[in-house]
C-alpha cells in the first residue's frame, strides 16, 4: 500500500532489546496521532505487540564488537539491502532507525538521498569516540532524537536538527520502587541474607565472556558473605540454558528466572552487571551497582585508543563523575568484582548524597519520551508538507 496522508507508513528498524522498548513506546504514541498508520520493518516482541510487522527476527541484528560483526557481515548487508529495497518499492512516510548506528545510518543516508524522511532515535556515541561520524550523520538524518541532555551540544554545533526526548525507562519506572513486592513476585521473599542480582548481558557472546567471570565473582562473594544469595535474569530460553549450564559446573547456586530483569534489580540489595542500558535501569530503580565488561582483546585494543570520555556507563556519563564503579577488561577480575560489589552494597544505604543524585538524574530523564519523540516526528512530517506546497 502506498504512503499517503490517510495511511501514514512508518518503517522502523530496531536491533536490540533496548531498541524494542523504545520502539514499542514510540509506536504507541504515534498510533494515538495516526490510528490507521502502518508500522513495519525490523523489531522485537514489544513492537510486534503494538501491531508492528517485522521482516526478520530482531535478534539477527543483535551483535556487538568490531570483530564479532565481521562474522555476520554478509547476512547483515543482505538484510539491510532488503529493507532498502522495500522502502524504495513502497516509500514510507518516515524511516526511523533506532540505535544500531552502523546498520541504520547508512540506510538512512541512502533513503534521505531518495527524499524519504530519515529519523535516527538514540544518538550514536559521537561525543565519546569516532567523533568525525558527525559529518556522516548530518548527511544521513533529517532529525536526531537524543536520549540525554549531554548529547545535544555536538548536534547544535553542527546544525543538525535534534530533540532531546529523555528515556522511556525514566517514564516507566516509578521514582521509588517496592523491593518487597518485587521479591514476592519473584518468589524470593524468604531470602534471609543479601540478595545480589547478576546480569551478564543478553547476547550469547556477552554471556560467554562475562558469565564465567561473574560466577567466579559470586564464589568469592560467598567466601566473605556466606549467607549471600544470587538471582540471574535470562532474556530468553537460549540464554537461560547457557547460564544454567555454566552454573552446573560452578561451586555456587543461583536462582535463574525468565526475563523480569527489572524486578530482579528492584528485588536485589546490589547488582553486578554488564555495561549498557541495564546500568541506566539499575540507576532508575535506585540500587547500588558495579559495572563490568570484557571485550575480545582485538576489539578492546581498537576501542581503547578511540574512546574520548573517562567513563563507559550511563550513570557516570549523566552525572559527569564516577558515581558507580566501573571495572573494564583486565580490571574485571573475580576478586576485584567481589570486593567492589560488597563495599558498594555496604556503603550505599548510608550515602544519602548518591541516592539524591540518582533521583535527580531520574527526574532529568523523565520527559514522556514516546510522546515527545512522536511529536517531533509529526512536526517533521508537517514541515516537509509545507516545503512541498
N, C-alpha and C positions, 0 to 999 in steps of 0.2 A: 504494500500500500504506500502510495506516495505521501510525502510530508506536506501538510497544508495547515492553514490557520485552524481548521476544525479538528484535525487529528495530528497534534504535535508528536513527533517521534524523537525519543532520546536514546541514543546508543551510548552505553556506559560500559567501561572496561575496568574491573577491579581484580587484582591478582592476589590479594592477601585477605586473611580473616579480618584484619582491621579495616580494610577497604570495604569488605562486605557490610560491616556495621555502618560505616559512613554512607555507603550506597543505599542501604535499606532506609535509613533515616531521610536521606535526600529524596528518594522516590516517594516516600510517604508524604513529604511536604509538597513535592511537585504535583502529586495526584490531587491535592486539595485545590490547587490552582488550575489544573488541567485534568479533570476527572476522566476524560476519554483518551488520555495520552497512551502511547505505546512505549514500552521500555524493553530494550533488548541489548545484547552484546555478550559480555562475559562477567559473571558474578557468582556469588555463593548462595547458600540456603536462605539466608536472611533476605537477600534481594529477591530471590525466587518466591519467597512467601508474600512479597508485595506484588506479585504478578509479573515479575521480570522473567524474560525468556533468555536463557544462557546458551550460547552457541557451542561452547565446550566447557567441561568442568573447570571451575576456577583454579583448582589445585595444579592444573597443568602450567600455570604461570608462577606458582609459588616456588621460587628458587632464589637463593641469596649467596652472594660471594662471587668475586670475579672469576675464579677458577671453576666454581660449580656451574655457572651459566654456560660455559663453553661446551659442556657435555650435553646440554639441552638446546643448543643454539639453533640447529636445523628445525626442530619442532616449533620453537618459539617464533622463528621467522615465518614458517608456514601459517601459524595461527594469526600472526599479525597481518599477513597478506590477505587471508580470508576475511578478516574484519574490514580491512580497507576496501576490498572489492565489494563487500556487502554495502558499505556506506556509499560507494560510488554508484552502485546499481540502484540503491534506494536512499537518496541523501536525507540524513536526519535533520531535524530542526537544530539540534545541538549534539556534538560529540563531547562526552565527558570522560576524561581519563582520571581514575582515582589512584593516586600514588603510582607504584611500579614505573618510575620515570623512564628507565632505559627501554621499556617496552612501549609505553604510551606516548611519550613526547615525539619520537619520530613519526608515529602515526598521526598525531595531532598536526604536526607541521605539514604533512602531505595533504591532509584534509583541509587545513586552513588555506593552502595554496589553491584548492578547488572551491574556495568561497564557502566552505562549510564551517560554521562557528565551532571553535575548539576551546573547551574549558578544561583546565587542569585543577584537580581537587587534591590538596596536600602538597605543599611546596617541597621540591627536592632540596636536599641539604646544601644548597649553593653557598650558604653562609658558613659552612663547615669545611667543605672540600670541593674540588673541581669547580672553582668559582667562575671560570670562563664559560661554564654552561649557561650563564645568564643570557648570553647573546643568542644562543640557540633557543632558549625558552622564549625570548622576545619574538622570534620568528615563528614560534610554534603555537602560541596561545593568544586568544582574544581576551581571556580573563584567567587570572590565577586566584584560586580560593585557598587562602592560607589558614592554618590552624592556630598559629601562635603569634603574638604581637612582635616578638623579636625578629620575625621573618620579614616584616613589612618594609623596612628602610631600603633594602637592596632592590626591591621591585620599584619602589617610588623613585629611587635614584636613576633607574634605567627606563623610567616612564612606561612601565608595564602595568596595565590595569590590574588592580589587586583588591581583594576584600578579605579582611580577617573575620572568620566566621566562628572562631572558638572550636571546641571539640565536643562531639556528640556524647562522649563518655561523661564530660563535666555536666551535661544536661541530665543524663540518665541517673547518675549516681547521686544519692542524697548527700547533703553536707555532713550528716552524721549517720553512720551505718550501724546496724544492730548485730553485734557479734554473736550474742546468744541465739538469736533467731537463725542466723546462718549455720551455726553449729548444729542446731536441732534439725534443720533441713538436710544437712549432710550426714546425720546420724553420728555426729562427733560430740554430742552434748555431754557424754560421760567421760571425756578426756580429763585427766587429773593434772598431768604435767603440762609444760609448754607445748603448744601445737605449732609446728613450723610448716609453712607452705613451701613446696619445692616446685618451681616452674622451669623446666629445662628447654622450653621452646615448643613450637608447633610443627616444625618441619622435620622430616626424617633425618636430614644431615645434622641439624642442630642437636636433636636428641642423641644422635650417635656420638657427637663430640662432647656434649655437656652432661648428659645423664650419668655416665660413669663417674665423672668428676663430682657431680652433686651428690651421688650416692656415697662416694668416699668421704665427702664432707659430712654427710649425715652420720656415718660411722664415727667420725671424730667428735661430732657434737655429743653423741651418746656417751663417749668417754668422760665428758665433763658434765653432762646433764642426763643422768641415767633414766630419768622419767620423761624425757622428751619423746614426742610422737610426731609423725610426719604424714602429710597429705599431699598428693600429687594429682592435679587435673590432667586428663588426656583429651586432646581436642577431637579425636576420632578413635575408632576401633584399632586401626593400624598402629597409632601411637601408643594406645593402651597395651597392646600385645608387645610392642617394642620395650616399653618401660617395665612391664611385668617380667619379661624375660631377663632383663638386666638385674632386677631386684631378686630374682630367684637364685642368682649366683652371689648375692651380697650377704653381709652379716647384719643386715638391718631390715626391718619391715616398714612398710608404708601403706596407707590407705590410698588406692588409686581409684579415682572417680571419673565418670563420664562427663566431660565438659565442666560446666559450673565453675569456671576458673575464678569468676568474681566472688562467688560465695565462698570458695576456698580461701581467697585472700582476706575477705572480711572475717572469716572464722578464725584466722590464724593469729598467733602472737607476733610473728615476724615472718618475712618472706625472703627466700633466696631465688633469684630469677635471672633469666637471660635478658640482656638489654633489648629494648624495643617498646612497643605500646604497652606491654604488661607493666613496665615501670611507671608509666603515667597512671594506669589504672590503680596500681598499688598506692601511689600518692593520693589519688582521689578518694580511696577508701581509708586513707589516713593510717596506714600501717608502716612500721619500720621495715626497711628492706636493705638487702645487699644486691647490687647489680654485678653480674659476672658474664664474661663472654670469651669464647675462644674461636678464632677463625682458623682456616688452614694456614700453614706457615707462609705460603706464597701470597695469599690474599692479604694477610696481616702486614707482610713486608711492603706490599704496594700501598695499602691504605694508610699505614702509619706515617708514610712520607708525604701524604697528600692532605691529611686532616689538619685544619687550621684552628680548631677550637679545643679548649682544655678538657672538655667533658664529652661523654658519649650518651649519657642517659638524659631523658627529657626533664625529670625533676631538677637536675643540676643546671641544665641549659635555661630552663624557665626562671630559676632562682638566681642564675648567674653567680653561683657559688657551689662549693662541694656540700650539698645538702644530704646526699646519700652516698655511701661508699661504693666505689667502682673498682673492681678487680678484673683486669683485662689481660688476656693471653698468659704470659709467664707468671704474672702476679696471681692468677687464679689457681691456687693450689688448695688441696683439701684442708690443710692446717690453717691457712690464712682465711679461707672462706668460713670455716667453722668458728674460728676465733672472732672474726669480724661480725658474723651474724649474731653470736651470743652477746657480744658487747653492745651491738646496736640495739638488740632487743631489751637488754637491761637498762640502757640509758634513755630509751625513748619516752617511757611513761612520765619520767621526771622532767623532761625537756619541753616546757611549755612554749618555748620560742619556735622550735621546729614544727610543732603542731599548729601554731598560728600561721607559719609560712605555708604549710600545706593548705590550710583553709583559704588564705589569701590567694594562692595560685588557683585553687578550685574556683573561687568567685571570679577571677580574671578570665577564666576559660569558659565560664557559663554564659553563653551568648545565644542559646537556641540555634545551634549550628545548622541543622537541616533547614529550618525556616529562613535563616539568614542567607544560606547558600542558594536556596530556591529563589528567593527574592532577587539576588544578584544575577542569577541566570535568566530570570524572566525580564529583568531590566535590560540585559544584553540583547535578548531577542527583540524587544521593543526598539532598542537603539538601531539594530540592523534594519528593521522595518522602516523606520523614519529615514534612514540613509538611502534606502532603495526607492523611496517615493519621489 
